């Protein structure tokens, strides 16, 4: 039964590593792995699918995850996608799947997943971990409140601990992702009645576990699930965007939709301006000790060594002006 079902995992960091591994070992039919990032040494502390060799090979997480998962269960169809989930591609990347699993680390992606879930009637399983604390809930369109009912607006910048300030311990990740995987197996095996309908919270440091009853939390004025208004999905940004990545001293620059870069030609140009390493998935360009850029074929760049979007955009423009 599970062999005929499919899931998309958004984010192949700590949470996504664990939930994807459980699903692949359980023999799911098809899994899509969506991640925008490249592996770094510090990821190995908690992202259990990866090895030092993967980091040395400069692999994007989606690719490294796909390699490892194929070696675990070759009968599963595994589809890695190295991309940022945005309003422009979210529907296309997630439609047709039986389930979406949240392995992301930010609210804007979760609102986007929530919109796709409601619009396409695909359940999704939220998970988040900061420090030794985590939270998870299964959102089933028409059966539960939606993510936006529970969290009407993103937390104000600086108002909550994020992984920027707090770090993460890996047992907390394992616990939350394992619950996500268990809920996924219930849904995919046709046992939705067994799914948790509560918002589960854990604080492993103080050994506290709470299940919040949210069955009456559906809001009649919720734009997403009560009014079919998909604000995050409809917010199409066509220009260049810059976002800070959690805890990384890194800014992601994403170009206008439809950009494609010839990595070989770009690498050749950049060699006159700094150190260039290249594989089939990306270029790593080190201009000086302070600044490294990871450049992808879809025109995205991770500018490492700054937290300032304006500085990062300037560097991005300089790279493409070389
Ligand atoms: Zn709602």
Boltz pocket constraint, residues with backbone or C-beta under 6 A from the ligand:
constraints:
  - pocket:
      binder: B
      contacts: [[A, 145], [A, 146], [A, 147], [A, 148], [A, 149], [A, 150], [A, 218], [A, 219], [A, 222], [A, 223], [A, 224], [A, 225], [A, 226]]
      max_distance: 6.0
